[in-house]
Amino acid sequence: MLAAGGTGGHVFPALALARELMRRAVDVVWVGRRDGLEANLARSHGCEFEPVPAAGLVGKSIRARLAWPGVFSAGVVRSIGLVSRWTPDAVVATGGYVAAAPLVAARLAGRPFFLLEQNRVPGRVTRFFSAGARMCFFGFPPKGTAECDFGRHVGTCDTNVVVTGNPLRPEMSTPARHDDGKTVLVLGGSGGARALTLAALDTAAALANLHFIVLTGRRDFELARSMRRSSNCELVEFTDRPSELYARATIAISRAGGMVLSELVAYGIPAILVPFPYAADRHQHANAEYLESVGAAINLDQSRLSGLTSLTGELMSDTGRRHRMEQACRAVARPDAASVIAENIIRAVNQQATAKTEELGCSAG
């Protein structure tokens, strides 16, 4: 049972893992929001889909907060029924508020559960449920453990924490780039980023010798089109094939969510990272600081966006620096994360089943 929903940062790693599990002949039932991005994605990739009531709490209106206990309780009741009916061998959650109720149900039923954390600073769901999880898979070394290697247990954390990288869609597992040395890809995240988009339009107008691809998000596409001042700026409202954009990029200017960073390092794309200043627990800042520390990216605070044009021009003109950043990206990339995580989950479930069988045999004897 896969519990995932909300933003692309939670949904797409779940989809990558689901596809890998199904490739290994594991049946997957996906639990998420009825009207969420995950519903259509799950069904279109052959997963059974079960909706559960879910609502966020942090940063919501007073009315939404007052309604939350009722929604969450309904989600728990529904999830208990689903766990009872499907009797999953394991429940896997990728974080976000949608995952909370299914995890409660798994805990009550005594089912093993596993957590995926995309960022260096764990989210609230990961923090709350980590103590009972069989394993917590991190996309990047948790903050304070940057010295740890990928795939190793994180010695300064609980022993159930393993740094594996984030699961990537299969088309990104063997990335190839065909950039022309002049293309700047601007990524604001699944919902776009207005401050980043507007700064990119100014930068494109100032650097006429370069080509800019700006992924605006649906909300800001018309605004960006009305404010575009140069012909070297290609606007993209939304794409479900980001690999095509990554293949063209010489460098990227991006927010610093865990999933987009995993994709950028898989492609070996040097990046200027502008963390979202209001991200929970400043997790985007922690992500960006890590990639900067290993030489794979430049960390630019949003308050200093006025310097984006000069920084972009300098990086695009410095081939040697870009090459070193590309090498640093590939050194920390883990395009095989989905396979590693699936293998760990299957092994842990099989070990538990064997232990139970042996225990029953001893009891019968």
N, C-alpha and C positions, 0 to 999 in steps of 0.2 A: 504494500500500500504506500503510495507516494502522496505526501501532503505538501502542496505547493500552489501559490497563487500570488496575485498582486502585480508587482512590476516585473519587467523583463529580467531584472537581476535575480529574481527568485524562480521565475518560470523557465527560462532557457537552460539553466544548469539541470533542472529537474527533467526537462525534455531530453537533454543529452544523456542523462543517466538512464532514463526510461528506455531509450532506444538501445543502449548498450545492454541493459538487462534482458530486454526482449530478444536481442541477438543471441543471448545465451540461453534462450528457451525458458526464461522466467516470466510468468504472468504478472502484469502490472495493472492495478486499479488506481486511478488518480482521483484524489479528493481535493476539491477546490471550490471556488465561487461559481454559482450558476451563470452569472453574466460576465465572468472574467475572461481575460486573454487565454487562460489555461484551458477553458472548456473546449473551444474549437481546436486548439493545438493538440490536446490529448486525443480527442476523437479522430482527428485527421491522421494521427500516427498509430492508430490501432489500439489505443488504451481504452479500457472501460473507464467511464467517468462518473463520479458520484458527487453531486453538489452538497455543500454544507453551508449553513448560515455563518457569516463571518463579517466582522467590522473592526476597523482600527479604533484605537483609543488615544494614542499620543498625538497631540497637535490638532485634535478635533474640536468641534463646537461643543458648547455646554449641552445642547440637545442630544448630540451624538453620544456624548459621554454618559448621559442619563439613560440612553437606550442600550448602551453597550452590555450591561450585565444580562439583560434579557436575550440579546442576540448571542452572546457567548454561551449562555446556558443552553439555548436551543442547539447551538453548534455541538456542544458536548454530548447532549442526548442523541442527536443524529449520528455523531461519530461513534458513540458506544454501540448503536445499532449496526453501523457498518462494519465495525471490527468484529462484532458477534456473528454477522452474516457471512463475511468474507474470510474470517479466521486467518488473517495474513501471517506468514512466517516472520515478517518484519515490517515495521513502519519506518519510512524514510522521509524526513522533512528538510526543506531547503530554507527555512526561516520565514519571517513575516507573520502577520497576525493570523493568516489563514491556517497556519500549521499548528496553532496552539491547541485547539479543541481535539483534533485527531491524536495529538501527543498525550493529552490527558486520558483519552480513551485507551490508548496503547498501554499507558502506565497502569491504569485500573485493571486492565485485562491481563497484565503480566506479559505482554508481547514485547520482544526486544525492539528497540528503536534506535535509529541512527540520525545524526544531524549533519547537514552541510552548511558551512559558514563561508560566505564569499569574500569577506573583508578581514582585515587584520584585527579590527576591534569587533568582538562578537556582539551581535544584536541581542535584544531582550529575550527573544525566544530561546536562542542558543544558551544564554547565561542561565535562564531559569531551568531549562531541562537538561543541561549538560551533565549534571551529577549522575543522572539515571541512564544516560545514553550508553549503548555498547561502544560506540566510537563517534567522535566528532571530527569530520574531515574539513580542514581549513584550506582555502585557496591560496593564502599567503601566510608566512610565519606570523603568529599572533604578536601584537606589539610587545616589544621587550625581549623578543626571541629571534631577532634578525639573523643571529649567527647560526641558527638551525638549518640543516639541509632539507630540501624537499624529500618527502617520503619517509623521514625519520620521525620517531616520537619526539615531542617537544618536551625536553627534560624539565623545564621550569614550570610546566603546566601539569594538569592531571594526565595520568598515563593513558587515558582514552582519547587523547588529542593527537591527530596525525596530520601532517601537512602534505597534501597530495596534489595541490593545484585545483583549479575549478574545472568541472566537466564542460567540454566544448562540443558543439555540434560536429558530427562526423566530417562535414565538408571543411572544417577548420583544422582537422587533425593532421593534414598534409598540406600546409599552406604554401602558396607560391605567389611571389610578387612580380609585377611587370611594370614598375613605375618608371616614369620618364625623367626623374630627377628634379621635377618642377611642380609636383602636386602636393598640396596641403589639404589633408582631410580634417574637418572640424566636426567633433562629436559632442553633443550636449546631453547624452543619455536618452533613455526611452521616451521621455517626455519633452526633450529639447531643453535648452538653457538660454533664455533670452539674453542675459548679459554676455554670454560667450558668443552667441550668434551675431549680436550687434557689433561687438568688438572685431569679429572676423570680417564683417562687411567693410569696416574701416581699414583693416589690415589688407584686404584684397584690393581695395581702391588705391592704397599706397604702394603696393608691390605688384605692379602691372605685369612684370615679367614672369610671375608665377600663376599657377592655376589652382583655384580653391574649390573644394567640394564641401558644402555646408549642409549637414543633416540637421534640419531645423526642428523636427517634430511637427505634428499636425497643428498644434496650437499657434505656432509662430510663423508658419509658412507664408501666409498672405502678408503679414507685417514685414517679413524679410524681403519678400519680392517687391514690395512698395518702396523699400529703403535701399535696395541694391543700386549701387552707383557705377559699377564696372562690369565689363563683359567677361572678365576672367573668373567670375564667381558663379558656380553651378549649384543651384539649390535643390535639395532632395527632401521631400516632405517626410517620407517614411520608407523603410526598406525591410523586407524579410530575408534579404540576401546580403548581409553586411560583408560577406567574404569578397564580393565583387568590388566593393569600395576599398577594402583593405588591400586588395591586390594592386590597386592603382596608386596607393599612397606612398609618398616619399617620407613625409613625417605626418604626425597627427597632433592636433590641438584638442584636448579632451577633458571632460570631467574625469573623476577618479574612482568610479564604482568598481568593485572587485571584478565583475564579469568583463567589462570593456577592457580593463587592464590585462586580464588573462588573454583576451583575444589579441590585443596589440603586441604583447610579448611573444605570443605564438607566431605571429607574422614577422617579428623582428623589426617593428616600426618604432623609430625614435619618437618620443612624444614630449610635448609641452603640456603639463597637467595643471588644470585650474580646478582645485577641489571645490565642490559645492559648500559654501561657508556654513550652511544651516543643516548639514547632514547630521543625523543622530550620532552623538558621542564623537563628533569630528572624525568619523571613520574614514571619510575620503582623504582627509589630511594625512592620516596614518598610512593609508595605501600609497599616496603620492610620495611621502617621505621615504618609504621603503624602496620604491623603484628609483628614486633619486640617489639613495645611499649606495645602490649597487651599480649606478652609472647608466641606467636604462632610460631615464627621463629627467626632465627639468621641472621643478615644482614652482609654480607661479601663483601667488595668492591673488584672489579675485580683486582685492583692493589695489593691485598693481597692474591691472589690465591695460592701462595706458601704455605700458612698455611692451605689449604683445607684438606690435609691428617690428620694432627693432630686434627683439629676441627671435622672431620668426625669420627675419632676413639674415641674421647672423648664423643661425643653425642651417638654413638652406644653402648658405655659401661656404660652409665648413664641411667638406666631404669627409675628412678624416674623423672629425668628432661624430658625425652621423654613423660612420662605420663602427666606431668603438661602442656607441650606444646600441647599435644593432646586435653586436656580439654579446653585449651585456643582457639584452632582452632574451636572446636564445639560451643563454646560460641558466636563466631562471624559469623558462617556459616549460610547461608540462602538458603538452597536447594529449597525453595518454591518461589524463586524470580520470575520465569516465571509466576506463577499463580497470584502473587500479582500485577505484572505489567499489565498483561492482564486484571485483574479485574479493575484496575484504569483507563486503557484506555477505556474500555467498559462503565464504569460508566460516565466518562467525556463526551464521545460522546453522550450517552443517555441524559445526563443533557442538553447538548447544543441543541440537537434535540427538547427536551421538551420546552426549553426556546424559540426557534424559533417558535414552534407551538403556544405557548401562545401569543407571539408577533403578529403573523399573526391573531390570533383570536381577539385580542384587536383592531388591525387595521381594520378588517372587521366590528367589532361592532361599 
